[in-house]
Amino acid sequence: MFAVGPLLREVLLTLTGSRPEARPGAHQRLLSAVIDKLSEAPEQSLHCGGGR
C-alpha cells in the first residue's frame, strides 16, 4: 500500500477511468510519472485489527 497526495490520486483516477485520451501520448506520460513517484514512495504497512 502506498500513501499518495491529492494530485497523484487524481492522476490514478484519470488513468483508470474510461475517458478517451485528450492528447496523443498523454496516457503514457501520466503512467510514467506515476511509476516514478510510486518507486520513490515508502511502502505503508497495512494493519488489520482483531489479531487472533
DSSP file (Angstrom, degrees, kcal/mol; ACC not computed):
  #  RESIDUE AA STRUCTURE BP1 BP2  ACC     N-H-->O    O-->H-N    N-H-->O    O-->H-N    TCO  KAPPA ALPHA  PHI   PSI    X-CA   Y-CA   Z-CA
    1    1 A M              0   0    0      0, 0.0    43,-3.0     0, 0.0     2,-0.4   0.000 360.0 360.0 360.0 143.5    0.0    0.0    0.0
    2    2 A F  B     -A   43   0A   0     41,-0.2     2,-0.5     2,-0.0    41,-0.1  -0.958 360.0-132.9-124.9 142.5    1.2    3.5   -0.8
    3    3 A A        -     0   0    0     39,-0.5     2,-0.3    -2,-0.4     0, 0.0  -0.832  33.5-174.2 -89.1 128.3    0.2    6.9    0.6
    4    4 A V        -     0   0    0     -2,-0.5    34,-0.0    37,-0.0    -2,-0.0  -0.915  20.2-121.7-126.0 152.7   -0.4    9.3   -2.2
    5    5 A G     >  -     0   0    0     -2,-0.3     4,-2.2     1,-0.1     5,-0.2  -0.243  39.6 -93.9 -81.3 175.4   -1.1   13.0   -2.3
    6    6 A P  H  > S+     0   0    0      0, 0.0     4,-2.1     0, 0.0     5,-0.2   0.863 122.3  51.0 -61.9 -38.8   -4.2   14.6   -3.9
    7    7 A L  H  > S+     0   0    0      2,-0.2     4,-2.1     1,-0.2     5,-0.1   0.940 112.0  45.8 -67.1 -45.9   -2.6   15.2   -7.3
    8    8 A L  H  > S+     0   0    0      1,-0.2     4,-2.5     2,-0.2    -1,-0.2   0.869 110.4  55.7 -64.6 -35.4   -1.3   11.7   -7.7
    9    9 A R  H  X S+     0   0    0     -4,-2.2     4,-2.2     2,-0.2    -1,-0.2   0.931 108.5  47.1 -60.3 -45.6   -4.7   10.4   -6.6
   10   10 A E  H  X S+     0   0    0     -4,-2.1     4,-2.3     2,-0.2    -2,-0.2   0.872 110.4  52.4 -65.8 -37.0   -6.4   12.3   -9.4
   11   11 A V  H  X S+     0   0    0     -4,-2.1     4,-2.6     2,-0.2    -1,-0.2   0.926 109.4  49.6 -63.6 -43.8   -3.8   11.1  -11.9
   12   12 A L  H  X S+     0   0    0     -4,-2.5     4,-1.7     1,-0.2    -2,-0.2   0.899 110.8  49.7 -62.2 -40.4   -4.5    7.5  -10.8
   13   13 A L  H  X S+     0   0    0     -4,-2.2     4,-0.7     2,-0.2    -1,-0.2   0.892 111.1  49.9 -64.6 -38.8   -8.2    8.1  -11.2
   14   14 A T  H >< S+     0   0    0     -4,-2.3     3,-0.7     1,-0.2     5,-0.2   0.923 110.4  49.8 -64.2 -44.3   -7.7    9.6  -14.6
   15   15 A L  H 3< S+     0   0    0     -4,-2.6    -1,-0.2     1,-0.2    -2,-0.2   0.817 114.6  43.9 -65.8 -30.7   -5.6    6.6  -15.7
   16   16 A T  H 3< S+     0   0    0     -4,-1.7    -1,-0.2    -5,-0.2    -2,-0.2   0.484  98.0  94.2 -95.3  -2.4   -8.1    4.1  -14.6
   17   17 A G  S << S-     0   0    0     -3,-0.7    -3,-0.1    -4,-0.7    -4,-0.0  -0.164  80.1-120.0 -80.6-179.9  -11.2    5.9  -16.0
   18   18 A S        +     0   0    0      2,-0.0    -1,-0.1    -2,-0.0    -4,-0.1   0.260  67.2 124.3-107.3  10.9  -12.8    5.3  -19.3
   19   19 A R        -     0   0    0     -5,-0.2     3,-0.1     1,-0.1    -2,-0.0  -0.451  67.0-107.3 -71.3 144.3  -12.4    8.8  -20.8
   20   20 A P        -     0   0    0      0, 0.0     2,-0.2     0, 0.0    -1,-0.1  -0.321  44.7 -85.3 -68.6 155.7  -10.5    8.9  -24.1
   21   21 A E        -     0   0    0      1,-0.1     4,-0.0    -2,-0.0     0, 0.0  -0.424  33.1-152.0 -64.0 127.6   -7.0   10.3  -24.3
   22   22 A A  S    S+     0   0    0      1,-0.2    -1,-0.1    -2,-0.2     0, 0.0   0.892  79.2  15.0 -70.9 -41.1   -7.1   14.1  -24.6
   23   23 A R  S >  S-     0   0    0      0, 0.0     3,-2.4     0, 0.0     4,-0.4  -0.984  96.6 -90.0-134.8 145.0   -3.7   14.4  -26.4
   24   24 A P  T 3  S+     0   0    0      0, 0.0    -2,-0.0     0, 0.0     0, 0.0  -0.301 113.5  11.2 -55.2 128.7   -1.7   11.7  -28.1
   25   25 A G  T 3> S+     0   0    0      3,-0.0     4,-2.2     4,-0.0     5,-0.2   0.369  90.8 118.3  86.4  -4.9    0.8   10.1  -25.7
   26   26 A A  H <> S+     0   0    0     -3,-2.4     4,-2.6     1,-0.2     5,-0.2   0.909  73.5  51.8 -62.7 -42.9   -0.8   11.7  -22.6
   27   27 A H  H  > S+     0   0    0     -4,-0.4     4,-2.6     1,-0.2    -1,-0.2   0.929 111.0  47.4 -59.7 -46.3   -1.7    8.4  -21.0
   28   28 A Q  H  > S+     0   0    0      1,-0.2     4,-2.3     2,-0.2    -1,-0.2   0.890 111.8  50.2 -64.7 -39.5    1.8    7.0  -21.4
   29   29 A R  H  X S+     0   0    0     -4,-2.2     4,-2.0     2,-0.2    -1,-0.2   0.913 112.4  46.9 -65.8 -42.4    3.3   10.2  -19.9
   30   30 A L  H  X S+     0   0    0     -4,-2.6     4,-2.4     2,-0.2    -2,-0.2   0.919 111.8  51.2 -63.7 -42.9    1.0   10.1  -16.9
   31   31 A L  H  X S+     0   0    0     -4,-2.6     4,-2.4    -5,-0.2    -2,-0.2   0.907 109.2  50.4 -61.5 -42.3    1.7    6.5  -16.4
   32   32 A S  H  X S+     0   0    0     -4,-2.3     4,-2.2     1,-0.2    -1,-0.2   0.904 110.4  50.0 -62.2 -41.5    5.5    7.1  -16.5
   33   33 A A  H  X S+     0   0    0     -4,-2.0     4,-2.4     2,-0.2    -2,-0.2   0.899 110.3  50.0 -64.5 -40.5    5.1    9.9  -13.9
   34   34 A V  H  X S+     0   0    0     -4,-2.4     4,-2.9     2,-0.2     5,-0.3   0.931 110.1  49.9 -63.5 -45.7    3.0    7.6  -11.6
   35   35 A I  H  X S+     0   0    0     -4,-2.4     4,-2.1     1,-0.2    -2,-0.2   0.914 111.1  50.0 -60.8 -42.8    5.6    4.9  -11.8
   36   36 A D  H  X S+     0   0    0     -4,-2.2     4,-0.9     2,-0.2    -1,-0.2   0.937 113.7  44.9 -60.1 -47.1    8.4    7.3  -11.0
   37   37 A K  H >X S+     0   0    0     -4,-2.4     4,-1.1     1,-0.2     3,-0.5   0.912 114.3  47.8 -65.9 -42.8    6.5    8.7   -8.0
   38   38 A L  H 3< S+     0   0    0     -4,-2.9    -1,-0.2     1,-0.2    -2,-0.2   0.831 106.0  57.8 -69.9 -30.7    5.5    5.3   -6.6
   39   39 A S  H 3< S+     0   0    0     -4,-2.1    -1,-0.2    -5,-0.3    -2,-0.2   0.770 111.0  44.2 -69.7 -22.7    9.0    3.9   -7.0
   40   40 A E  H << S+     0   0    0     -4,-0.9    -1,-0.2    -3,-0.5    -2,-0.2   0.679  95.1  97.0 -88.9 -21.0   10.2    6.7   -4.7
   41   41 A A  S  < S-     0   0    0     -4,-1.1     2,-0.2    -5,-0.1     3,-0.0  -0.459  77.3-119.8 -77.1 137.9    7.4    6.4   -2.1
   42   42 A P        -     0   0    0      0, 0.0   -39,-0.5     0, 0.0     2,-0.1  -0.501  33.9-108.4 -71.3 144.0    7.9    4.4    1.0
   43   43 A E  B     -A    2   0A   0     -2,-0.2     2,-0.4   -41,-0.1   -41,-0.2  -0.439  28.3-139.6 -70.7 147.3    5.6    1.4    1.4
   44   44 A Q        -     0   0    0    -43,-3.0     2,-0.2    -2,-0.1    -1,-0.0  -0.904  17.6-119.6-108.2 136.4    2.9    1.7    4.1
   45   45 A S        -     0   0    0     -2,-0.4     2,-0.7     1,-0.0   -43,-0.0  -0.498  17.7-139.8 -72.8 142.8    2.1   -1.2    6.3
   46   46 A L        -     0   0    0     -2,-0.2     2,-0.5     2,-0.0    -1,-0.0  -0.918  21.3-167.3-105.6 110.2   -1.5   -2.5    6.1
   47   47 A H        -     0   0    0     -2,-0.7     2,-0.5     0, 0.0    -2,-0.0  -0.852   5.2-161.8-103.6 129.6   -2.6   -3.4    9.6
   48   48 A C        -     0   0    0     -2,-0.5     3,-0.2     1,-0.0    -2,-0.0  -0.915  18.0-130.7-108.4 135.1   -5.8   -5.4   10.2
   49   49 A G  S    S+     0   0    0     -2,-0.5    -1,-0.0     1,-0.2     0, 0.0  -0.197  77.7  54.7 -76.4 171.3   -7.4   -5.3   13.6
   50   50 A G        -     0   0    0      1,-0.2    -1,-0.2     2,-0.0     2,-0.2   0.778  66.6-164.0  80.5  29.2   -8.6   -8.3   15.6
   51   51 A G              0   0    0     -3,-0.2    -1,-0.2     1,-0.2    -2,-0.0  -0.237 360.0 360.0 -51.2 111.1   -5.4  -10.3   15.7
   52   52 A R              0   0    0     -2,-0.2    -1,-0.2     0, 0.0    -2,-0.0   0.416 360.0 360.0-100.2 360.0   -6.4  -13.8   16.8
